[in-house]
């Protein structure tokens, strides 16, 4: 149950990062680095999400 909540929290953080990146893209000037930082967070969260899903299936908690 804890793993499923953790996966849901990481997924929600990815969606929030995506929304923040869209806002940065619409509002900021081209010299702003906030969009790049948001992308880095989203990539890191996606890697963490994949690792959690793989671990969940490997351990039998999700399967």
N, C-alpha and C positions, 0 to 999 in steps of 0.2 A: 504494500500500500504506500509506503514511504517513497519508493522508487517512482511510482506513478505520479505522486504529487510533485516530486522533483522534476520529472519530465514535463509535466504541465507548467510548472513555474518557469523552466528554461524556455519553453515554447512561448509563453506569454511575454517573457523578456525579449525574445526575438521579434515579436509583433510590435512591441513598444519601440524597439530600436528601429524597426522599419518605418513606423509612423514618424519618429523623430527625424530620421534621414530624409523622408519626403518633405517634412517641414523645413529642414535646413536647405534642401535643394530649391525650394520655392522662395525662401526669404533671404538667404545669404548671398553675398557677392561671390565672385569667382575665386577670390583670394582666401576664402574661409576654409579651414581644415576640418570643421565640425562634421561635414558629410563623410569625409574619409575616416574619421574616428568612429562614426556611427557604423560604417561598413566593417571596420575592423572588429568592433564588438559583435556585430551580427555574424561574421564568419567564425569568430571564437565560440559564440553560443551555439552555432550550428554544429561545430565539431564536438562540443560537449554533449549536445543532444544526441548525435549519432553514437558517441561512446556510451552514453547511458542506455540507449536502446539496445545496442549490441550486448552490453553487460546484462541487461534485463533478460534477453533471450538466452544468453549463455548460462546464466544462473537459474533459469527456469521461472523467474518471477513474472515474466510477461507472456510466456508461452503457454 
